Amino acid sequence: MRISIYPNAKSDRDYRSAVGLGKEQFKALAEKFSACYQVPQYEFVENFGHERAIQSGAEGLFLVLFYLKNYPTLDVLAMSFGVSRSVVSGYVNQFQSILKTVLHQENVMP
């Protein structure tokens, strides 16, 4: 069974502590992020392909924002999202690229 910290964020304070955005700000950004997120053909999987490592675009956004705000080691990030170090490394790279694209589309990048 895969365990992730993403479902534990419930309140505005939880979201601000974990990712630096309020709950509503996060949800608005998650909609735009999810529109750009497509599951790649080489999908990063755990448990020999029985379930996707990251369940949604919102969880992917949470992962990358958590990483950028708190800058944990990949080992700690992997434990926090219930995936292996190599899987989380691939996701960080993929999700940073998507986040950059979304922020450019929103005209908030320098």
MIRO-494365 format. One record per residue (C-alpha): residue number from 1; residue in one letter; y, x, z. Coordinates in Angstrom, 2 decimals. Example, Ala and Ser with C-alpha at 12.3 -4.5 7.8 and 13.67 -1.06 7.14 Angstrom:
<sites>
<site i="1" aa="A" y="-4.50" x="12.30" z="7.80"/>
<site i="2" aa="S" y="-1.06" x="13.67" z="7.14"/>
</sites>
This chain:
<sites>
<site i="1" aa="M" y="0.00" x="0.00" z="0.00"/>
<site i="2" aa="R" y="3.41" x="1.34" z="-1.00"/>
<site i="3" aa="I" y="6.19" x="1.23" z="1.58"/>
<site i="4" aa="S" y="9.87" x="1.46" z="0.68"/>
<site i="5" aa="I" y="13.02" x="1.43" z="2.80"/>
<site i="6" aa="Y" y="14.80" x="-0.75" z="0.23"/>
<site i="7" aa="P" y="13.67" x="-4.13" z="1.66"/>
<site i="8" aa="N" y="14.84" x="-3.05" z="5.12"/>
<site i="9" aa="A" y="18.51" x="-3.19" z="4.12"/>
<site i="10" aa="K" y="19.63" x="-6.67" z="5.09"/>
<site i="11" aa="S" y="23.23" x="-6.59" z="6.27"/>
<site i="12" aa="D" y="26.44" x="-5.29" z="4.79"/>
<site i="13" aa="R" y="26.37" x="-2.54" z="7.41"/>
<site i="14" aa="D" y="22.84" x="-1.52" z="6.37"/>
<site i="15" aa="Y" y="23.92" x="-1.18" z="2.74"/>
<site i="16" aa="R" y="27.06" x="0.77" z="3.64"/>
<site i="17" aa="S" y="25.05" x="3.13" z="5.86"/>
<site i="18" aa="A" y="22.33" x="3.72" z="3.29"/>
<site i="19" aa="V" y="24.14" x="3.76" z="-0.06"/>
<site i="20" aa="G" y="27.88" x="3.70" z="0.63"/>
<site i="21" aa="L" y="28.49" x="0.26" z="-0.89"/>
<site i="22" aa="G" y="28.71" x="-3.15" z="0.71"/>
<site i="23" aa="K" y="25.94" x="-5.65" z="0.03"/>
<site i="24" aa="E" y="27.94" x="-7.63" z="-2.55"/>
<site i="25" aa="Q" y="29.22" x="-4.48" z="-4.27"/>
<site i="26" aa="F" y="25.66" x="-3.21" z="-4.46"/>
<site i="27" aa="K" y="24.37" x="-6.48" z="-5.92"/>
<site i="28" aa="A" y="27.09" x="-6.52" z="-8.60"/>
<site i="29" aa="L" y="26.31" x="-2.93" z="-9.58"/>
<site i="30" aa="A" y="22.55" x="-3.64" z="-9.43"/>
<site i="31" aa="E" y="22.91" x="-6.37" z="-12.07"/>
<site i="32" aa="K" y="24.57" x="-3.95" z="-14.47"/>
<site i="33" aa="F" y="22.13" x="-1.16" z="-13.59"/>
<site i="34" aa="S" y="19.13" x="-3.47" z="-14.13"/>
<site i="35" aa="A" y="20.45" x="-4.41" z="-17.57"/>
<site i="36" aa="C" y="20.34" x="-0.73" z="-18.58"/>
<site i="37" aa="Y" y="17.05" x="0.05" z="-16.82"/>
<site i="38" aa="Q" y="13.96" x="-0.21" z="-18.97"/>
<site i="39" aa="V" y="10.52" x="0.76" z="-17.78"/>
<site i="40" aa="P" y="9.63" x="3.82" z="-19.86"/>
<site i="41" aa="Q" y="6.32" x="4.02" z="-21.69"/>
<site i="42" aa="Y" y="5.36" x="6.96" z="-19.51"/>
<site i="43" aa="E" y="6.11" x="4.93" z="-16.35"/>
<site i="44" aa="F" y="5.92" x="6.87" z="-13.12"/>
<site i="45" aa="V" y="3.03" x="5.27" z="-11.24"/>
<site i="46" aa="E" y="1.25" x="5.70" z="-7.96"/>
<site i="47" aa="N" y="-2.24" x="4.70" z="-6.91"/>
<site i="48" aa="F" y="-3.73" x="5.58" z="-10.30"/>
<site i="49" aa="G" y="-1.54" x="3.15" z="-12.19"/>
<site i="50" aa="H" y="-2.24" x="0.02" z="-10.16"/>
<site i="51" aa="E" y="1.38" x="-0.61" z="-9.25"/>
<site i="52" aa="R" y="4.75" x="0.58" z="-10.40"/>
<site i="53" aa="A" y="6.34" x="3.12" z="-8.10"/>
<site i="54" aa="I" y="9.75" x="1.38" z="-8.22"/>
<site i="55" aa="Q" y="9.54" x="-2.39" z="-8.38"/>
<site i="56" aa="S" y="12.98" x="-3.27" z="-9.82"/>
<site i="57" aa="G" y="16.21" x="-1.93" z="-11.19"/>
<site i="58" aa="A" y="17.90" x="-2.79" z="-7.88"/>
<site i="59" aa="E" y="15.39" x="-0.67" z="-5.97"/>
<site i="60" aa="G" y="15.98" x="2.16" z="-8.46"/>
<site i="61" aa="L" y="19.72" x="1.92" z="-7.91"/>
<site i="62" aa="F" y="19.17" x="1.91" z="-4.15"/>
<site i="63" aa="L" y="17.03" x="5.04" z="-4.47"/>
<site i="64" aa="V" y="19.58" x="7.02" z="-6.48"/>
<site i="65" aa="L" y="22.56" x="5.92" z="-4.37"/>
<site i="66" aa="F" y="20.63" x="6.71" z="-1.17"/>
<site i="67" aa="Y" y="19.88" x="10.14" z="-2.61"/>
<site i="68" aa="L" y="23.48" x="10.82" z="-3.67"/>
<site i="69" aa="K" y="25.00" x="9.62" z="-0.39"/>
<site i="70" aa="N" y="22.56" x="11.24" z="2.04"/>
<site i="71" aa="Y" y="21.15" x="14.07" z="-0.08"/>
<site i="72" aa="P" y="17.71" x="14.20" z="1.56"/>
<site i="73" aa="T" y="15.08" x="16.63" z="0.35"/>
<site i="74" aa="L" y="12.74" x="15.25" z="-2.29"/>
<site i="75" aa="D" y="9.97" x="15.26" z="0.33"/>
<site i="76" aa="V" y="11.98" x="12.97" z="2.62"/>
<site i="77" aa="L" y="13.07" x="10.78" z="-0.30"/>
<site i="78" aa="A" y="9.46" x="10.47" z="-1.46"/>
<site i="79" aa="M" y="8.35" x="9.41" z="2.03"/>
<site i="80" aa="S" y="11.22" x="6.91" z="2.26"/>
<site i="81" aa="F" y="10.17" x="5.16" z="-0.94"/>
<site i="82" aa="G" y="6.41" x="5.57" z="-0.64"/>
<site i="83" aa="V" y="5.88" x="7.73" z="-3.71"/>
<site i="84" aa="S" y="4.97" x="11.34" z="-4.39"/>
<site i="85" aa="R" y="7.48" x="14.16" z="-4.64"/>
<site i="86" aa="S" y="6.93" x="14.57" z="-8.38"/>
<site i="87" aa="V" y="7.41" x="10.84" z="-9.03"/>
<site i="88" aa="V" y="10.61" x="10.66" z="-7.01"/>
<site i="89" aa="S" y="11.96" x="13.75" z="-8.80"/>
<site i="90" aa="G" y="11.49" x="12.03" z="-12.16"/>
<site i="91" aa="Y" y="13.13" x="8.88" z="-10.89"/>
<site i="92" aa="V" y="16.16" x="10.71" z="-9.51"/>
<site i="93" aa="N" y="16.81" x="12.26" z="-12.92"/>
<site i="94" aa="Q" y="16.24" x="9.01" z="-14.79"/>
<site i="95" aa="F" y="18.33" x="6.87" z="-12.42"/>
<site i="96" aa="Q" y="21.24" x="9.31" z="-12.27"/>
<site i="97" aa="S" y="21.47" x="9.12" z="-16.05"/>
<site i="98" aa="I" y="21.43" x="5.30" z="-15.99"/>
<site i="99" aa="L" y="24.02" x="5.20" z="-13.20"/>
<site i="100" aa="K" y="26.30" x="7.51" z="-15.16"/>
<site i="101" aa="T" y="25.98" x="5.25" z="-18.22"/>
<site i="102" aa="V" y="26.80" x="2.13" z="-16.18"/>
<site i="103" aa="L" y="29.80" x="3.76" z="-14.52"/>
<site i="104" aa="H" y="31.11" x="4.87" z="-17.93"/>
<site i="105" aa="Q" y="30.72" x="1.31" z="-19.23"/>
<site i="106" aa="E" y="32.69" x="0.05" z="-16.23"/>
<site i="107" aa="N" y="35.42" x="2.62" z="-16.94"/>
<site i="108" aa="V" y="35.24" x="4.09" z="-13.44"/>
<site i="109" aa="M" y="34.24" x="7.64" z="-14.38"/>
<site i="110" aa="P" y="36.93" x="10.32" z="-14.63"/>
</sites>
